[in-house]
Amino acid sequence: MEDTYKTIAAKSEGYFKDKGSKFIAYACPVSNEDEIKEILTEIKKEHHNARHHCYAWRLGTEEITWRANDDGEPSSTAGRPILGQLQSFDVTNVFIVVVRYFGGTLLGTSGLINAYKTAAADALSSARIVTKTIKVKFKLHFTYPHMNDVMQIIKQENLNIVDTQFEIECDLFFTVRKSEAGRIEKKFQNYYGAEIEQIG
């Protein structure tokens, strides 16, 4: 089962120039649309004299959502070529904005497509691409007498505890890579002292 995805480790930049027009690309790691809006607002502020701020993004690890925006350039000459680079580098949770300063000469459809594509590719080429694991989160509920047994299984399986709430009874939250989730869930289901449920 595929339980990894590729993304970028940090923000990176790319650049392309054609007939006086400058194309500055920013590739940013993101986890939701609110972050995307914030970054876009910042870049528009920083480059308020630019003619266009075209962008594309891909979000999600299994169900991937995406958007492409031409920001006033002729239809499909900017957002789509940027999106195409996200797809060909096979990265997700990444947002790319390409800022265009118009140089006075029209580039035509193929010129624009090439410019946005090349600037986006340059930003991704200079990014550090990392492979991350898709994690599943579980909640374990048990009583204190079962604590030792539960902890032993967690240690054996090298599970990543993310939170604990020990009051009258115990709730423990852990994550495990997706390909192992079914086996781990079964292991705790077979152990009568704990209730397990998947929560994310």
Summary of the structure (lengths in Angstrom):
residues: 200
radius of gyration: 23.0
end to end distance: 17.7
largest distance: 76.7
contacts: 617
relative contact order: 0.19
helix: 34%
strand: 38%
